[in-house]
Amino acid sequence: MKKKLSIIDIANSLNISKTTISFILNGKAQEKRISEELVATVLKYVEEVGYKPNSLAKSLRTGKSHTIGLMVEDISNPFFASIARLIEDKAYENGYKIIYCSTDNDTNKTQELIVMFRERHVDGYIIAPPEGIEEDIRSLIKDGLPVVLFDRHLPKVDTDFVEIDNFFCSYNATRHLVDQGYRKIAFITFLSSQTQLNSRLQGFKEAVLENGIEPIIEEILFNHNEDLIIGPITEFLQKNKHLDAVFFGTNHMGTCGLKVINALGLKVPRDLAIVSFDDYDVFKLYSPPVTAIAQPIEEIADNVITVLLNKLNAPSHHQKTRSIVLKTSLNVRGSSEKK
C-alpha cells in the first residue's frame, strides 16, 4: 500500500520548513509574508503529488472540523429523514458536513455515539434526545460545544431546542374527532415520559375530558420491530370493539395501526375513524386518505440549523438559550369524516 504523504514529506522534498508548508496550506501565506513564488511552488507540488490533508489532524490544529453530529431516533423514519436532508443542505451551504446516526431511543447507544462524535471533534450537536442523557448534554455544553435539541427537549437541561406545540395540536385533532360526533375515542401511543409524547397525551386527555368523554389510552413499549407494535395494537382493538375512533400518537404507530385495521377487516371511517401524527405520503395514498397532523418540516430544519450556526459563528458561554415552538396544521381527510 502506498504511504500517504504528510506535510513533513512535502517539506523534505522541497527543502522548506514544515511550518512554512503548514502556513501556505492553511491560507496564512500573506499573513506570514511568504512570497508568491514560494506559495506557487508549494501549491503546484501539492497538486502534482495529490496530497490530501489529514482532516482529524487539521481539526486538532485549528480547533474546527467543520462537521456537525446529527443524532435522530431513526434515520429511516420519514419525519427524521426529511429534516436531516434539509439540515444537511443548509449546513453544506455554510461550509459544514453532517454525520448522521440513529439512537433507537436507547440511552446507552446515545452516550456511546456522543463519545464517538467527541473523538471525531465535531463542532456542534443536533439531537433528538432519548431519556437519561442529561449529564452527557451538560458535559458538552460545559466544554463549550453548542447543542440544539429538536422534536423534544430535556426539561432539566438549559439548552436551545426546536419543537412543535404538541399539546395544542393533539388537543385540536381530538376536538376534530369530537366535533365529528365520535365519543369512544382511543389514543394509542408509546409508553414514554419524553416531552413531546407526554404533551400529546395531555392534549388528548384535555380535549375528551372537557367534553365529558372518558379517555381511553393504550401505551405500547417503544420498538422498531413492527411485529412488537402490531401485536399489542391488534390485541387492544380486538378487546375494544366498541371504539368509534383512534388517534395514533406517532407516524410509526399510525402505519402499524393501518396494517392492523386492514388485517381485522375494519372499514375506515365506517367502523373506525382514524387520525395520526406526522403527515406523509402513505397517509395520503391510503383509501380513504388519513387525517393527519403535519409538522412544518422545512421550518423545523431551518430553525435548528440556523440556531446551531449562530452558536458556531459567535461562540459564547453567555448566549441566551432559545426555546422555539412552531405551529402545525391538521390535514382533514376522509378517514375521520362522518358518513
WORATA-V367066 format. One record per helix or strand of 2 or more residues. SS is the DSSP state (alpha for helix, beta for strand). FROM is the first residue (numbers start at 1). LEN is the number of residues. Records with the same first field share a line. If there is no record, write none. Layout:
BEGIN
SS = FROM-LEN ; FROM-LEN
END
This chain:
BEGIN
alpha = 7-8 ; 18-8 ; 36-14 ; 55-8 ; 78-16 ; 107-13 ; 134-9 ; 166-14 ; 195-15 ; 227-13 ; 251-13 ; 281-5 ; 297-17 ; 334-3
beta = 67-6 ; 97-6 ; 124-4 ; 146-5 ; 160-5 ; 185-6 ; 216-5 ; 245-4 ; 273-5 ; 291-4 ; 323-4 ; 329-3
END
